[in-house]
Amino acid sequence: MQLSDLRALAVFDGTDDDALSALLAVGDDVAFDVGEEVFRERAPAESWWLLVSGAVDLVRHLGREETILGSMDVPGRWAGGFRAWDEHGVYLATGRGRVPGRLLRVPSTELRRWARDRFPFGEHILVGVFRTARAFETVARERESLVALGTLAAGLAHEINNPAAAATRAVDVLRETHDGLLNALSRLAANGISPEQYTALDALREDVPRPSGRPDALATARREDVLTTWMERNGVQRGWVLVPALAAAGVDAAWCDRVADLLPDSLEPALEWVACTLTSDSMLNLLQDSSRRISQLVGDVKTYSQLDRASMQTTRVAEGLDSTLAILAHRIPPGVTVVRVYNDDVPLIDAAAAELNQVWTNLLSNALDAMDGSGSLTIVARRQGDGVEVEVIDTGSGLTPQAREHAFEPFFTTKGVGQGTGLGLDICRRIVVDRHGGSIDIEPQEQGTLLRVRLPARPPG
């Protein structure tokens, strides 16, 4: 395989020839034919496979059936290599040749060394991404038999999209900022900046009057106008690049005057250095917030699914209700107000927590559907003897007497075609009554519906 084979691939845009040569030196040219298995699902992902020509189908076994998840049919697409950053990484699908071609195979250990030598910060990001991906893969694998998993996964994806997208944007900005920071330092060094001047410039950076609270878009725009005029007046050629970062951090013209007085011959690189450091600080804060949000979502999923706990356990019912609400957050429209009334004396009970969370999921989903985008959803948890009583109250359209009579029968539903299976309340009845020895009832309301679940301190037997 030649350097020109890799240079033509879009995945290596921006990668220099020396780096590509180093990758070729640790890789192998692998030819494959139609039907040939290149790598196998769940085998250790010891190699990274890059398509140079041909096509490879990605096949996964679900039960006794094979499902094509996708294909590597465009040169530059890749698979595997997970053990470069995850010691337990396995291939998520089987790679099977569809059109004869060639692949570049790089051992995972060599891939990690190659990437770390060129972008060490990226390694830390990749490790976090792989660990998060492993957590969610575990959740999906352990609960893929549940009918509701598809809905829950879609909701989780909706919730995690914002912090994940923010983290991705932050990494992209950090990469650009890193280059700008190095460029500014090089120019400052070339201009002969003294240690005292650098220390004074860093002190000025610390003195930036950063705005408190939420950013005021109007005030930021005004600062940008003032700084743009200042840059033009002082001959800063790349002011249009520096102004947004400086204005967002709260820099004003008076502060810029202090920099001009300190470094009149190195004004532009000094301002660029400060702008890059401020941007880096802002992006790192964004990464921290995004990672914390993703971690919180992972915790909610863990609590909801109870993957790390025994089937029957001492359970705090309010915790299950909260984790279910977190999982269903994407389904709660702005017009619905959620009210939680948890009494302080609610006792712990012995229960199958994961199964109870399935009950709460069905009850809360039905209540949200009934309110059609507006109303109040009230969840009450109180002591009932030595057990617990939970009420889910909505202000929706309510149920007719006939619907209440048949609500817990299998396949009975009041929803339109394609909107429900008619199994939700039947599953709830089986879990609450048959599994836990409790009771579940519907109580008519003047407006809406009240569903009451009573659970004993411990199941019979």
N, C-alpha and C positions, 0 to 999 in steps of 0.2 A: 504494500500500500504506500502511495506516494503522498508527499505534503500537499500536492495540488488536489488530491481527493478530499482532504479535510478542508482546505481553504475555500472550496466551493459551497460548504455547508453554512447555512445561516446561523446555526448554533454557535459558530466560532467567530462571528462578526466581532471585531475589536480585539481578538486574540492574536498576538504577534507570532511570527514564524518560529521563533525560538521556543515558545511555549508549545506550539503544535508539534514541533520536532521532538520535544521532550515527551509528549503524550504518545507519539508514534513509537518512541523507543521502548516504552513499557507495555505497549499493546500488541495484539496479534491480529492478523488478517484471517478472518474465518469465513469460508464460503459455505452456503447452505442451499438445499434443494427443496422442491415442493414436498410438503408433508414432513419434513425433517424437524424434530424438536431441538430447538437451540437451548432453551432452558425450561425447567419444570416448576410448576406451581408448588409453593411451600418449601422448595429446596433452598438452602442457604444462598443468599444473593451475594456470592463471592466475586462476581464480575459485573462490570458495567458494559452494556451492549449498545453500540451506536450504529444505526443503519446507514450504510453508504450507498447501497443499491438493492433493488428487489422489494419485497414486502413480507412482513411477518404478522400473522394474526395473533392476538392476545386472547387466550382461551382460559376460562375458569370453570371448574366443576362445581355445580350446585346440585347437591343430591346425586342422582344418577345421570343427570343431564350435563351437557357441555354448553356453555354460553360464551359467545364471542363478545368480549367487553370492548374491543376496539382493535386497531391494527397500527403497526408501524409501516406506513406505506409511502412516506415522504422522506427522502434522504435528510439525515440530521435528527430524526426522532430517536429516542433512546429508551432503555429500560434497565432495571436492576441497579447494581452498584450500592445498594442500601447499606451493606456492611462497612462501607467507608465511614459511615457516621452512626450506625446502629448495630451493635454486636449481635443482636438477635434478628436482624433483617432477613427476610425471605422474599422470594419472588411471589408477587401477588397474582400472577397468572402464568400459564404455559405459553412460551413463544414457539409458534409452529410456522414453518415456511409456507407462504402462499405463492410467491413469485421468486424464482431463484435469484440469489444476489449475494452480497458480501456484508459482513459486519466487522467493526473494530471492537475487539474484546480487550478490556483493560481490567486487571485485577483490582478489587476494591481498595486494597491497601495502597496500591500505587496511585489510584485515583485520588485518595485522600491526601497523600503526600504531594501530589501534583497541585491540587487545589489549595492546600494549606500554604505552600510556598509562594503562591501568587496572591492570595487574598485571605489572610489568617482570620480576619474578623468574620468573613463569610462562613467559616467553619462553625463558629459558635451559633450563628443563625440557623445553619443546616441541622445541627444537633437538636436544637429546640424544635424545629419543624418536624424532624423525624420522630422525636419523642411524642409530640402531640398527635401526629398521624398514627403512631402505634396505639395510643390510648383510644382513639376513636375506632381504629380497626378492631380492637379488643371488644369494645362495646357492641359493634355491629355483629361480630362473629358470635358472641355469646347470646345475643337476643334476636338473631335473624329469623328465628321461627315464629316470633310474635307478629301477628297481622298488623299491629299498630306501628311497627318499627319504621315503615316507610314514611308515615306522617311525622313521626318524631324526628327522624333524621333530616327531613326537609325543614322542620322548624329549627333544629339545631344549626343547620347550614345557614339559615336565614339570620339567626342570632350571631353566629360567629363571623359572618361575612364582613361586617363593618370593622371589627378590630383586626381581622386578618388582612383586609385590604389596606387599612391604615398602616399596619406593620410593613407591608410590602412597599407602600409609597415611601415610608420612612427610610427603608434600606436603600431604595433607589436614590433618594436625596442625599443620604449619607455617603454613598459612593461618589456622587458628584462633588459633594462638599469636601471629601477627603482629598480629591485631586486639586481643588481650589486652595485648600489649606497648604498643601505642599508647594504649590506654585507661589503663593504669597510669601511663604517662608524663604523660598529660594530668592525671590526678588528683594526681600528685606536684607538677606545676607549679602547679596550682590551689591547693594547700596551701602554696605558697611555699617549697619545699625549696631550700636554699642549695647553691651549688657544693661547699662543703666537705662537707655532708651527703651529697650524691650521690656524691662521691669515697669517702667512708667506707662508704657502702652498697655501692659496687662492690667495695671491698676486702673487705667481709664476704662478698660473693658468691664472690670468689676463694678465701676461706678455708673454703668449704663442705667438710666432711670426706667427700668422695666415696668410696664403697667401692671397693676394688680387686678384680680378678678377676671371676668370674661373679656376677651378682646372687644374693643369698640371699633367696628369696621369703619365708621365715619371718621373717628379720630385718627385711625391708622392711615386712611386715604389722605387726610390733610397733612400728616407727617410726610407721606411719600411725595406730595407736591412740593413741600418746603425743601426736603432733602434733594429732590431732583434739581431744583433751582440752585441749591448750594453746590451740588456736584458740577453743574455746568459752569458756574461762576469760578470754581476753583480748578477747572481743567481736569476733572476725573473722567477719563474716557469711558470706563465701563460702569458708570454710575447706575445705569438702568438695570445692571445685574445685582448691584450691591444694595440699592435702595429698599427693595421689598423686605429683605431680611433685617436691615437696620431699623426700618420703620416699625415692623412687627414687634421688635424687641423694645421699642420705646425711645430710640435714639432721636435726638433733636439737633438743630443746627448749632446750638451752643456747644454741645458735646463734640461735634465735628470740628469746630473752631479750635478746641483744645488739642485734638489730634494734629491739626494742621500746624499749630504752634510748636508741638513737640517734634514732628517729623515732616518738615516742609518739603524735603527732597524725596521722601518715601511715602507720600500721603496715600496714593492709591493702593499699594500693597499692604499698608497698615490697615486701611479700612477694609480691604478684602479679607485680611487675616481675622479681624474682629467679626466681620459678617459671617465667615465660615464657622468660627467657634460658637457664635450665637445660634446659628442654624443647627450645628451638631448637638448642642445642648437641648434645643427644642425637639429635635428628632429623637434623641435618646429618651426624653420624657414621654414622647408619643409611643415609642416602642415599649417602654415600661408600662404605660397605661394599657396598651393593647394586649401585652402579654398577661397582665393581671386580669383583664377581662376574659381572655381565653381560659386562663387557669380557673377563674370563677365558674365559667360555663362547664369546664371539665368536672369541677367539683359538683355542680348541680346534676350533671349526668350520672356521676358516680353515686351520689345519694339516691337519685331516682331509680337507677337500675339495681342497686344493692349488690353489685358484682363481687365485692370483697367481703360479703357477709354470709352467714348461714341462712338457709331458707327460712327457718323458724327462729325468731330472735326477739329479744326485748326491744320494743319499738316505741319511738316518740312520734305519735300520729301527726303532730303539727309540722314536724320536719319533713315528712312525706308530702303533706299538702303544699308546703312551700316549694319543694323541689319540683313538684308537678306543675305548679304555677310558673316556675322559671322555664320549664321545658315548653310550656304552652304560651309563653309570652308573645311569640310572633302571631298568635291567633287572637289576641286580645286587642280589639280595635280602640282607637282613641276615645270613642263615645261610650265605652263601658268602664264603669268605676268598680274596682275590686275592693271589697271591705273584708278584712280578716278580724274575727272576734275569737281569740284563743284565751280561754280562762286559765288562770294561773295554777289551778288545782287539777289540771288534766293529768291523769296517771299514765305511767308507762304500762304497756300491755305486751303479752307474748303473741306475736303474729308473723305471718309471712309478708314482710315489708314490701318486697317487689310486687307481690300480687295485690296488696292494698293500693299501691301506686297505680296499678292498672285500673282499679276501681275509680280512684280519684280522676284519672285521665278521662274515663268515659263520662263520669258525671259532669265534670267541668266542661268538656267538649260539647255535651248536649245542652248545657245551660247557655254557653256562648252562641250556639246555633239558634237557640230559641229567641234570643234577644235581638237578632238581626242588626247588630252593629251599635246599639245604644241601650242604656239601662244600667242597672246595678247588679253586681254579682257579690253575694255575701256568703262567706264561709265561716261557720261556727264550729268550734270544738270545745266540748265541756265534759265534766265528769258525769257519769251515769252509773250510780252504785259504785262497784269496784272496777267498772269498765269505762268506755268512752262513747260519747255520742257526737256525731258529725252531721251538720246540716249544710246543704248546698241550696241556696235560695236565689232564684233569678226573677227578673221583672219582665219576662218574655210573654209570649202569647198564651202560655198555659196549655194544659191538656184537657181534652173532653173526658167525661165520665167513662166512655167506652175505651178511650186510649189508656186511661189509668188502670182499667180492669185488665187489659191485655199487655201492659207495658213490659212485664218481665217474661213474656212468652218468647221462645226462640223465633227469630226472623220477623217478629212484629216491629214495624217502624212507622213513624209519622213523617218521615222525610221523603223527599222526592226521589225519583228514579236516579240511581247512581250516586246518591248522597249518603247512603248508610246501608249497613249489612243487616240491621235488625238483631245483632248479636250483643251489642254493648251492655244493655241492662240485664240480659240473660247471663252474661259472663260475670257481671257484678253480683247478681243473686247467688251464683254458684260459689264465688269466692267468699262472700260475706256469710251466707247461710250455711252452705254445705261444708266449706273449708274451715270457717272460724266459729260456727255456731252462733252467729249474730242475727241481725234482722235488717231489712232494707224496705222502706215504705215511701209512698208518695202521698203528700198531704196537699189538698187543694188550697189555693190562695185566691184572694180577690183579684190580684194581678200576678201572673207568673206561676212558678212551681217551686215546691219545697221537697227535696229528697232527703230523708233522714236515714242514717246508717248507725246502728248500735253494735258495738263490739265488746265481748266480754274480756275480762282480764287475761284469760287464757282459753284456747280452744278446748272443746270437750275431748277427754282422753289424752 
